[in-house]
Amino acid sequence: MRLFIGIKTDCDDYLVSLQQRLKEYGKGNFTDKANLHITLRFLGEIRPEEQKNICEAISEIKSGPVYLECLGLGILNGGIVFAKVGGDIRKLLELHSQLEAALYKKGFEKEKRAFRPHITLARGFERCGFNIKPDKNFGFTADKITLFESRRERGKLVYAPLFIHKLR
């Protein structure tokens, strides 16, 4: 099972509108609306029997909802276009830190890369110009953490929720 832990956004329509504008400037592999999210922790290939430990670790998170904002676009080498995430980043970083500690207690290695919250909009983006500035920022409240399985269904990439933890 290929798993990751993330936060679904409540601004999918806004993000899709940014993707539509990006398509005017180039081409690439655009993230499906149903798959838009902020990754808290990529776990990779996990044995099914380990899923229980992951769910227990997620359940240990003691954080209330987090106010976040989509703040415009960035691009990385390799053509990865993403929406920047702002808002209560301090609280989001605390939530991420709690998750890392809980996973570590369950026997998972600590993440070596720094956590940089973002929402991937496209991969392999080839641009013929790129000057998209969002008209406005879009805020939303993240009130759930989800364990997702990444899998192919009929040739389409699907992020299927396996476990949802409500932030209170």
N, C-alpha and C positions, 0 to 999 in steps of 0.2 A: 504494500500500500504506500502510495506517495502522499505524504501529509504535510500540512502547514497550518499554522494558527494565525487568524487574521480578524480584522474588523471590517464588516460590510459598511459601505458608505450610504448615506441617505441623500446623496446628490448625484445619482446615476444619470438622470436626464441632463443635468448641467454638464457632466463629464462627457456624455455622448455628444452634446452640442460642441464641445471643444474638439472632439474627434472629427466631427463633420467639417469643422473649419480646417483642421490639419489636413484632411483629404484634399483640400484645395491647393495645398503646397507640396504634396508629395504622396508617396505610397508606402505601405508597410503592412505588417500584421497587427491589426487593431484588436485590442482586448474586447471581448464580448461584454455587452452591458451587464449580463448576469454575473460576470466574473470580476467586476471592479471591486477592489478591496485594498486595505492597507495590511501588508504582511507584518505580523509581530514576530513570527519565528518560523523559518522554513525548517522542517524536520527531515525531509527526504524519504527514502525507502524505510518503512517501519514494519516490523512483523505485527500481524493482527493482534497478538496477545499483549503487545505493548500499549495498545490503544487505551486500556483501562488506566494505566499509570499517567498517561497524558491527560486524560479527562480529570483525574484526581488532582493533578498539578494545576490545571486551569481553574478548577473549583476552589483552590486555595486563594485566588486573587481577591483581595479585599479593597476594591476601588469602586467609587461611584462612577456614574456616567462622566464622559469627558467631552467637552465642547471642542470641536475641531473645525478647521476651515480649509477649503481648497484654494490655494493662493497663486495660481498661475502655472506656467509650464517650465520644464527644464528638459535638457536632452543630454544623454551620455554617449560616449563612444560606443559604437555598435548600433546606433540608431534607436536607443531606448528613449522614448518620450514619456514623461511622467508629469503628473500634477503634484505640485509642492503641497505639503501639509503644514498648516499653522494652527493657531488657536492655543489651547492650553497644553502646549508641548511639555511643560514641566510635569504635569499630571500624567500625560501619555508615557513619558520616560519612566516615571515611577511605576506605572502599571507594567511596562515592559520589564523593568528590573525585578519586580515581584514574580513575573512569569518565568524569567530566567532562573531565579533562585529556586522556585518550586520544581521546575524541570530538572535542575541539577540534583535536588534532593531525591528525585525519582530515578537518578542514574543516567541522565542525558548530559552529554558534554556541553560546556558553555559555548555560546556563539563567539567566534573569533572576530567577526566583523562588527564594526560599530553599527548601531541601529540608526537608520536614516528613514524616517517615515515618509512614504510617498505612495502614489497610486499610479501604476503603470498603465498608460493609455495605448502605447504601440511599441512594437519591437521591429527591428530591421527597417526603420523608417528612412527612406531615401528622400531627401528634400530637394526641391528646386528653389527654395526660399523658405524663410521661416521667421515670421514676425507677428506671431499671434499673441496678443495681450488680452486676457479675459476682460470683459466689460465690467465685471464685478467679482468679488470673492463670494464663495458660497459656504455658509456655515451649517453644521449638523451636529447632533449629539450622538456620540458613540455610546451605546448602552448595552452592548453584547460583545463577547469574544466567542469566536467560532473555530472549532477544529474542522478543517476541510480535507477532503480527499480529492486530489487532482487525478482525473482519469479521462480516458477517451470513450465517448459513446457515439457510435455511428460516425466516426471520423471527426467528431467535434470535441474540443477540450471543455470539460465540465468540472467545476469546483463544487463538489457535493458536500453539504454540511453533515457532519457526523455527530457533533455535540455542540450545544450552545450554552454559554454561561452568561447569565444576566448580571450586569454591573449594578450594584445597589449602594 
